[in-house]
Amino acid sequence: MTNDNIQNQDEYIHNEELDQKLMDHDYDGIKELDNPAPAWIMAIFYITIFFSVMYGAYYFWFGQGPNQDEEYELAFAEHDVEYASQKSTEKLGLLTDEASINEGMATFQQQCVACHGMNGEGGIGANLTDGQWIHGCSFDDVYKIISEGGPNGMMSYKAMLSETKIQQVSSYILTKLKGTNVAGKAAEGEACQ
């Protein structure tokens, strides 16, 4: 058998297979083959249809699941409950216990030294040891300026420090730094009482 005969035989077998797959459709001499999609694609297709029917039934036809607006309201309510519980569990006020003051000192040394100096003497930031402060001298004033920041370049730390950490730093500043009068940046602001 020559190569031409083998090639013609392969073409004949190939054409015979195609003839079996041909459908009755004939458009301008173009014939259509019956070439089904692979089983894995069909499985994904049927699973998608099943999921769509179940989704529609659960959320729309039977109304069991929350719609988009209801989900938003639920998430908003959960946030309000979580925020209220955080506020109610943490009593904000001056801490005087040694553990809290030490934690406040450690946080001060990590976050505040670059601007306020190692001993609170000031630098870029205000002097925290003298008797005159720019934003007030009470615990609430100190807590607010650390948490919210200020117009003179003081950045907000509420995204970086928890309320407890801010409370501890505020307590450290008021109990250990205020009134020590370390030589440093000149006094600014109003006199503290």
N, C-alpha and C positions, 0 to 999 in steps of 0.2 A: 504494500500500500504506500503510495507516495504522499508527500506532504500536502499536495493540493487536495487529494482525496480526504485526508484527515481533516483538513480545514473545512472542506465542503460538508463533511459529516457533522462537525461541530456546529456549523451554521444551521444545518438541518435540524439538529437536536434543539439548538437554541430557539429556532423559529417555531418548532413544534411546541416547546414550553410556552412561548409567547402566545401561540394560537389558542392554547388552553385557557390563558388568562384574558383573552380578548372578550370584551363585552359586545353586546349587539349595537351599541351606539356607533354611528358612522357619520361624521360631519365633514363634508367636502373631502372625503378620502382620508380623513384623520380618524384613526380608531382609538378607542379608549381601553386601557388595561385595567383589570380588576386587581388593584395593588393596595390591599388593606394596610392600615397603620399598625405598627408593632403593638404587641399586647401591653407592654408597660405604659405606652402613651394612652392607650384606651383605658387602662386601670386608673391613671391619674385623672383622665377626663370624667369617668364615672364617679370617682371619689369627690371631685369638685362639684359635680351636679348634686350628689347626695348632701355634701356640706352646705351648699347654697339653699337647698330645700329646707334643711334643718335650721339653718340660720334665719331664713325668712319666717319659718313657723315660730321659732322662739322669740324673735324680736318684733315681728310685725303682725302676723296673723293671730297668735294667741296672746301677744303683749306681755310675755313673762319677763323678758329682759328689759333693762332701762334703755331709753333712747339717748341720743347724744346730749340733749339738754339735761336729762335726768342724771346722767353720769357726771356732767359738769357740776351740777348742784350737790351731788353726793361727795365729790372730791372737795368742793369748797367747804361743805359742812365738816368733813373730816379734818381739814386744815384748821378750821376755827376751833374745833374741840381740842386738837393737839396743841395749838398755840395757847388757848386758854388754860390748859392743864400745865403747860410749862410756866406760864406767868404765875399761876396760883401756887405752884409747888416751891418756887424759888422766892424767898423773901429777900427783897433787895434792901440792903442797909449796911452800915459800917460793920465790918467783921473785926473782932479783936483777938480771936484765938490765934495762938502761935502758928499752928499748921496752915491756916488760911493766909496769914501774913507772909510766911515763908514761901508758899505757892505764889503769892502776889509778887514777891521779890524775884523769884525765878522767872516769872513771865515778864516782869519789868526788864530784867537783864537780857532776855532774849529779844524783846520787841521794842523797847523804848530807849535803850542806852545810846543808840546812834544819834538821836536828836536831843535827848534830855541829859545825857552824860551819865556816867556810872553812879554818881552820888546824887543825881537830880539837879546838878548845878547849871544845867542849860547848855546851850550850844546853838544849834539850829532852832531847837525848841525852847520853850520858856524855862526859866529857873523855877524848880518846884520846891525849893528849900527856903525861899524868902517869904516875906509877909504880904506880898502883893501879887495877885493873880489876875490874869486877863479875863477868864471865863467864869469866875466865881470860885468860892472856897468850900462850899458844902459838898457832902457826899453825892447828892443828886447832880450837882454841877460837874463834878469830876467824872462821875459815871457817864453822864450824857456826852461830854466832850470826847471821852475815849470811845464810846460806842458810835456816836454819830459823826465825829470829826468836827472841824471848824474852818472858818473862812481864811485863817492865817496860815494854812498849809498843814494843819493837823489832819491826818487821814482817819477815816472811819475804820474801826477794828471789829465791828459787829459781825462781819463775814468771816473773820479769821479767828476770833476768840469767842468762846461761849459766854453767856451772861455771868456764869459763876466766875470764870477767869477775869472778866472785866471788873466784877465786884471785888475780887481778891486784889487786883492791881490798884483799884481805887482806894481800898482799905490800906494797902501798903503805903501808898503815897501820902495819905492823910495821917497815918499813925507813925510812920518811920521817917519820912522825908520832910514834911511840912514843919517849918519852924526851926530846922537845924542850921539855917543860914550858912550854907557852904559857899565859899567865894566862887563866883562864876558870872554868868550873864547878869546884866543890870536888871533891877526890878522893873516889872511892867504891870500895868493894870491897876486895879483898886486894892486898897488895903484889906486884908482878911481880918476877921475878928475872932 
